[in-house]
Amino acid sequence: MMLGVQQQQDARQTIKQAVTDEGTIIMSYCARSDIEARFGVAEVQKWADLDNNDVAASVTARITAAIAFAENEINDRLRRGPHVIPFEEPPPSKIVSVCASLAGIWMYESRGVVDYNPETGAAMHRHHWTKRDAHRALREIRAGIIVLDLTDGPATAPEFVAHAEEDDS
């Protein structure tokens, strides 16, 4: 089932709100629907159900843990970069995408899945490239190569200015 943009935003808003002891609302960078859009509903369900008992609360808790892991990885990799961490709501679409990828891969890898590269025979799971691309995107965001679509004004990526050499004559 494909959700429209507004439906995805509404679902993300509903699913990911948590209230701290101080009453501050914390928003996640992605929601279950984002992970499902990336990897498929059946795959996410299977990966999140570690005990294979189809208990909805356990699956939801596992997906929540995967999102928390992905958010922490994003924040850790982008700290001391050009952006204020954590990102405010709504997070930039690239961050939502990277979060969904990392959360899905965390669940996939936690099942102990071992795949191999059919060309080389080397151990490498089928989502290796997705993980590599997510990490590359984070490096490029931190370096200012990828400029995020921040809604609160211009991106804060560093500016590169070429200075003309002064003529000493």
C-alpha positions in Angstrom: 0.0 0.0 0.0 1.5 3.3 -1.1 0.7 6.3 1.0 0.5 9.9 -0.3 3.0 12.4 1.0 0.5 14.0 3.4 -0.6 10.5 4.6 3.0 9.6 5.2 3.6 12.8 7.1 0.5 12.3 9.2 1.4 8.7 9.9 5.0 9.7 10.9 3.6 12.4 13.1 1.2 10.0 14.9 3.6 7.1 15.2 6.8 8.8 16.3 5.8 11.2 19.0 7.2 10.6 22.4 6.9 12.8 25.5 9.9 13.2 27.9 9.5 13.8 31.6 9.7 17.5 31.0 6.8 17.3 28.5 9.0 18.1 25.5 7.8 16.4 22.3 10.5 14.5 20.5 10.1 13.6 16.9 11.8 10.8 15.1 13.6 11.2 11.8 11.6 8.4 10.2 8.6 6.2 10.9 7.7 2.6 10.3 5.9 3.7 7.1 9.2 5.1 5.8 11.1 1.9 6.5 8.3 -0.1 4.8 8.3 2.2 1.8 12.0 1.5 1.5 12.1 -2.3 2.1 8.5 -3.5 1.9 5.9 -4.2 4.5 6.5 -8.0 4.6 10.3 -7.6 4.9 10.0 -5.1 7.8 7.5 -7.3 9.6 9.8 -10.4 9.2 12.9 -8.6 10.3 11.3 -6.9 13.3 9.8 -10.2 14.6 12.9 -11.7 16.1 11.0 -14.4 18.0 8.8 -15.3 15.0 5.7 -15.1 17.2 3.8 -12.2 15.4 3.3 -10.2 18.6 2.5 -6.7 17.5 3.9 -5.0 20.6 7.2 -6.8 20.2 7.4 -5.9 16.5 6.6 -2.3 17.3 9.2 -2.1 20.0 11.8 -3.6 17.7 11.0 -1.0 15.0 11.2 1.7 17.6 14.6 0.5 18.7 15.8 0.3 15.1 14.7 3.9 14.5 16.5 5.0 17.7 19.6 3.3 16.6 19.5 4.9 13.1 18.8 8.4 14.7 21.8 8.0 17.0 24.0 6.9 14.2 22.9 9.9 12.1 23.4 12.3 15.0 26.8 10.9 15.8 28.1 11.0 12.3 26.8 14.6 11.7 27.9 16.1 15.0 30.4 19.0 14.6 29.2 19.4 11.0 27.4 22.3 9.4 23.9 21.5 10.9 22.4 21.8 14.3 21.8 18.3 15.6 19.3 16.9 16.3 17.3 18.1 13.3 14.0 19.9 14.0 10.6 18.6 12.8 10.1 18.0 10.0 13.5 16.5 9.3 15.0 17.0 5.8 13.8 14.3 3.3 17.4 13.0 2.9 17.6 12.4 6.6 14.3 10.6 6.6 15.6 8.4 3.7 18.9 7.7 5.5 17.2 6.9 8.8 14.8 4.5 7.1 17.7 2.8 5.3 19.8 2.4 8.5 16.8 1.3 10.6 15.8 -1.4 8.1 19.4 -2.6 7.7 19.8 -2.8 11.5 16.7 -5.0 11.8 17.9 -7.1 8.8 21.4 -7.6 10.2 20.1 -8.4 13.7 18.5 -11.6 12.4 21.9 -13.0 11.7 21.4 -13.1 8.0 24.5 -14.0 6.0 24.4 -13.6 2.2 27.2 -13.7 -0.2 28.3 -12.0 -3.3 27.5 -14.4 -6.2 30.4 -13.0 -8.3 33.1 -13.3 -5.7 31.7 -15.7 -3.1 32.6 -13.2 -0.4 30.3 -12.8 2.6 28.2 -9.7 1.9 24.5 -9.3 2.5 22.1 -8.1 -0.1 21.6 -4.7 1.5 25.3 -3.9 1.8 25.1 -1.3 -0.9 22.1 0.4 0.8 24.1 0.7 4.0 27.2 1.9 2.1 25.1 4.6 0.3 23.5 5.7 3.6 26.9 6.2 5.2 28.2 7.9 2.1 25.3 10.3 2.2 26.0 11.2 5.8 29.7 11.9 4.9 28.6 14.1 2.1 26.0 16.0 4.2 28.7 16.6 6.8 31.1 17.8 4.2 28.5 20.1 2.6 28.5 18.2 -0.7 24.8 17.3 -0.1 22.8 20.4 0.8 19.7 19.5 2.8 16.3 20.8 2.2 15.9 22.6 5.5 12.5 24.3 5.9 13.6 27.0 8.3 15.7 29.0 5.8 18.8 28.5 3.8 21.0 25.4 4.2 23.9 25.9 6.6 26.4 24.1 4.5 29.8 25.7 4.4 30.4 28.1 1.6 33.4 27.7 -0.5 34.7 31.0 -1.8 37.5 31.3 -4.3 39.8 34.2 -3.5 41.5 36.0 -6.3 45.2 36.2 -5.9 46.4 39.7 -5.0 48.7 41.3 -7.6 51.9 42.5 -5.9 52.8 44.9 -8.8 
